[in-house]
Amino acid sequence: MTGNKVLSLIGLATKAGKTASGEFLTEREVKSGKAALVIVAGDASENTKKKFRNMCDYYKVPIYFYEDKDTLGHAMGKQFRASLAVLDEGFAKGIRKHLDTEDS
């Protein structure tokens, strides 16, 4: 049930123009300091996961590995997406809350 809330919050954030998706845009938003949260698909390549894990550690941005490319893309109303950045602190906080309760 929590997964649906995470995906619907991602969808809302996307409709509000508060997400950036795809490797290049996600990286740009993290490095510019605008990203409040990064989500990488669980089925992304190991290189992609390592790249974003290191980048998010360096720039102090929370990162989560969640679902798969198709699910993330579908939530955003797009084709498959391996990575996305949430640019709004409010949306990021809500998504993190649901992801944290799902982990425990």
N, C-alpha and C positions, 0 to 999 in steps of 0.2 A: 504493500500500500504506500509506503514512504517513497518508493521509487517513482510512482506516478506523480507525487508532489514535486519531486526534484525535477522531473521532466517537464511538468507544467510550468514551474517557475522559470526554467530555461526558456521555454516557449514564450512566456510573458516578457522576460527580459529581452528576447530577440525582437518581439513586436514593438517594444519600447525603444529599440535601437541601442540597447545597452550591452550588446555582446559583439565580439569579433571572433570569427571562426576561420579555420584553416591555419596551417603551420606559420605562414608568413605574417598574417595579421595578428595572430596570437602572440608571436614573438615580438612584433613591433609594439603592441600594447603593454606587454610586460616590461620591455626595456624603456618605454616612455613613462612608466610609473602609473599608467591609467588602470591597469588590471587589478581588480580586487580579489579575483579568484581565477584559477586555471583548472579546467577539467580536461583530462586526456582519456581517450577511449581505452578500455582494458585490452582490446585486441590490436592496439597500435604497435608498431614495430618497437623492438627493444631500444634501437637507436633514438627513436622519437621520444620514448619515455625517459631515457637517460638525459637527453638534451633538455627537455622541459623540467625534469627534476633538478638538474644542476642550475638551470637558469632561474627557477623559482626560489631555490635555496639562496642564490646570490642576491636576487632582488627582493627577497623576503615576501614572496607572494604565496599564499596557501595553494597547494595543488592536490587534486584528487584524481584517482583513476577509477572510472565509472563506466559500467555497461559496455557497449560496443559502438563501432563507428556508425552503423545503420541507425541504432536507437538515438544516438546524439544528433545525427543529421535530421532524423524524422522529427525530433522534439523542436528543432529549429526551423522546420518546414523546408529543409534543403536536402540535397543528396548526402551521402555519408560524410561525416566529419571526424577527423582523428583528434582534433583539439579545438578548444574554444576558451575565450577569456570573457569573464563577466566584468563589466566596467562600472557597475553601480554597487556601492557598498551595501545598500539595503537588500538588493537581490542576492548578493554574494552571502550576506549573513543568513538569509532565509534558506538558501541552498545548502550552506555548510551545516546549519542546524539539522536539516533532514538527513544529510549524508552522515553526520556524526551519530545520530540516533540509529541509523541503519547499520553502522559498523558495530555498535555495542549490542 
